[in-house]
Amino acid sequence: MSDQKHIRLELTEEQKAQVKAATGKDARALELGVQELEERIAPMQPIHRGN
C-alpha cells in the first residue's frame, strides 16, 4: 500500500465547517488513494442496452 499514490484535497473554510457539523471532528484536508478517488468520481455501473 505504500506504493499507492494518494491525492490530497485541501478543504475550504466552508467545507471544514460542514465536516465539523456532520462529524464533530476538525479536518483540514481529505486524502484518498487514486483508486478510491476514481471509484468515487466514476463508480462502476452496469451497462444497460436497449431491447
N, CA, C and O of each residue as an XYZ file, in Angstrom:
204
protein
N       0.818     -1.187      0.000
C       0.000      0.000      0.000
C       0.863      1.253      0.000
O       0.388      2.310     -0.416
N       2.085      1.178      0.441
C       2.950      2.347      0.453
C       3.302      2.806     -0.954
O       3.716      3.950     -1.138
N       3.143      1.925     -1.968
C       3.417      2.299     -3.342
C       2.232      3.007     -3.988
O       2.384      3.613     -5.049
N       1.061      2.941     -3.371
C      -0.130      3.547     -3.946
C      -0.040      5.060     -3.834
O       0.311      5.594     -2.783
N      -0.364      5.755     -4.938
C      -0.354      7.211     -4.929
C      -1.603      7.721     -4.231
O      -2.667      7.106     -4.297
N      -1.454      8.855     -3.563
C      -2.561      9.476     -2.853
C      -2.779     10.890     -3.374
O      -1.848     11.558     -3.824
N      -4.016     11.322     -3.303
C      -4.395     12.681     -3.669
C      -4.831     13.379     -2.389
O      -5.595     12.826     -1.598
N      -4.342     14.588     -2.195
C      -4.723     15.371     -1.015
C      -5.532     16.570     -1.494
O      -5.068     17.353     -2.322
N      -6.740     16.704     -0.967
C      -7.628     17.803     -1.308
C      -7.773     18.712     -0.094
O      -8.333     18.304      0.924
N      -7.276     19.931     -0.193
C      -7.389     20.898      0.894
C      -8.821     21.423      0.934
O      -9.395     21.740     -0.107
N      -9.392     21.514      2.116
C     -10.768     21.961      2.273
C     -10.845     23.479      2.432
O      -9.954     24.103      3.009
N     -11.929     24.063      1.911
C     -12.198     25.481      2.134
C     -12.741     25.639      3.552
O     -13.067     24.655      4.216
N     -12.833     26.871      4.002
C     -13.376     27.124      5.337
C     -14.811     26.607      5.436
O     -15.194     26.042      6.460
N     -15.604     26.792      4.388
C     -16.985     26.303      4.389
C     -17.029     24.779      4.466
O     -17.846     24.217      5.195
N     -16.158     24.112      3.721
C     -16.110     22.651      3.752
C     -15.662     22.150      5.123
O     -16.187     21.151      5.616
N     -14.704     22.827      5.739
C     -14.264     22.461      7.088
C     -15.440     22.543      8.062
O     -15.616     21.666      8.908
N     -16.241     23.602      7.937
C     -17.401     23.776      8.810
C     -18.424     22.665      8.574
O     -19.032     22.174      9.525
N     -18.619     22.267      7.319
C     -19.566     21.193      7.010
C     -19.102     19.867      7.605
O     -19.915     19.110      8.136
N     -17.806     19.580      7.523
C     -17.261     18.346      8.107
C     -17.446     18.378      9.624
O     -17.848     17.382     10.226
N     -17.155     19.512     10.231
C     -17.299     19.656     11.684
C     -18.749     19.435     12.102
O     -19.011     18.752     13.093
N     -19.707     20.014     11.345
C     -21.124     19.871     11.673
C     -21.589     18.423     11.515
O     -22.399     17.938     12.304
N     -21.075     17.739     10.497
C     -21.528     16.375     10.209
C     -20.878     15.329     11.106
O     -21.502     14.324     11.446
N     -19.617     15.567     11.492
C     -18.881     14.527     12.215
C     -18.450     14.923     13.621
O     -18.114     14.071     14.444
N     -18.463     16.228     13.886
C     -17.957     16.695     15.174
C     -16.443     16.730     15.232
O     -15.868     16.961     16.296
N     -15.786     16.503     14.098
C     -14.325     16.467     14.048
C     -13.791     17.571     13.148
O     -14.444     17.983     12.189
N     -12.592     18.041     13.475
C     -11.920     19.031     12.645
C     -11.158     18.323     11.530
O     -10.556     17.271     11.747
N     -11.191     18.911     10.338
C     -10.443     18.353      9.210
C      -9.935     19.511      8.365
O     -10.640     20.497      8.150
N      -8.712     19.379      7.892
C      -8.133     20.398      7.015
C      -8.089     19.934      5.572
O      -8.071     20.749      4.649
N      -8.072     18.599      5.376
C      -7.942     18.058      4.027
C      -8.473     16.641      3.991
O      -8.656     16.000      5.026
N      -8.718     16.163      2.783
C      -9.084     14.769      2.550
C      -7.930     14.125      1.800
O      -7.373     14.726      0.881
N      -7.569     12.917      2.180
C      -6.549     12.169      1.462
C      -7.154     10.859      0.995
O      -7.663     10.075      1.796
N      -7.095     10.631     -0.303
C      -7.663      9.429     -0.894
C      -6.632      8.773     -1.798
O      -5.837      9.448     -2.453
N      -6.658      7.452     -1.821
C      -5.851      6.731     -2.790
C      -6.425      6.980     -4.173
O      -7.619      7.246     -4.310
N      -5.596      6.898     -5.194
C      -6.050      7.159     -6.554
C      -7.217      6.247     -6.922
O      -8.193      6.704     -7.517
N      -7.128      4.966     -6.577
C      -8.209      4.030     -6.908
C      -9.499      4.421     -6.194
O     -10.565      4.412     -6.809
N      -9.425      4.760     -4.919
C     -10.619      5.160     -4.169
C     -11.225      6.426     -4.766
O     -12.447      6.536     -4.872
N     -10.383      7.383     -5.157
C     -10.876      8.613     -5.761
C     -11.591      8.315     -7.078
O     -12.661      8.864     -7.343
N     -11.010      7.458     -7.894
C     -11.639      7.094     -9.165
C     -12.991      6.423     -8.935
O     -13.945      6.691     -9.666
N     -13.083      5.550     -7.923
C     -14.340      4.866     -7.624
C     -15.413      5.861     -7.173
O     -16.595      5.672     -7.462
N     -15.008      6.909     -6.471
C     -15.969      7.910     -6.004
C     -16.393      8.841     -7.133
O     -17.537      9.294     -7.170
N     -15.477      9.126     -8.052
C     -15.794     10.015     -9.171
C     -16.644      9.300    -10.205
O     -17.637      9.850    -10.681
N     -16.265      8.084    -10.554
C     -16.958      7.347    -11.617
C     -17.172      5.902    -11.178
O     -16.466      5.002    -11.634
N     -18.150      5.678    -10.289
C     -18.400      4.304     -9.832
C     -18.815      3.409    -10.995
O     -19.501      3.844    -11.920
N     -18.394      2.176    -10.932
C     -18.757      1.204    -11.971
C     -20.251      0.945    -11.896
O     -20.792      0.658    -10.828
N     -20.907      1.048    -13.036
C     -22.334      0.773    -13.115
C     -22.558     -0.177    -14.278
O     -21.865     -0.101    -15.293
N     -23.525     -1.070    -14.131
C     -23.801     -1.991    -15.228
C     -24.277     -1.225    -16.463
O     -24.974     -0.216    -16.357
N     -23.891     -1.720    -17.617
C     -24.322     -1.120    -18.872
C     -25.666     -1.689    -19.252
O     -25.820     -2.907    -19.349
N     -26.635     -0.835    -19.468
C     -27.975     -1.263    -19.869
C     -28.118     -1.014    -21.363
O     -27.954      0.110    -21.838
N     -28.417     -2.046    -22.073
C     -28.602     -1.913    -23.520
C     -30.082     -1.971    -23.841
O     -30.853     -2.630    -23.144
N     -30.476     -1.277    -24.901
C     -31.875     -1.263    -25.338
C     -32.374     -2.628    -25.720
O     -31.580     -3.522    -26.013
N     -33.684     -2.806    -25.723
C     -34.302     -4.112    -26.050
C     -34.069     -4.481    -27.464
O     -34.515     -5.539    -27.907
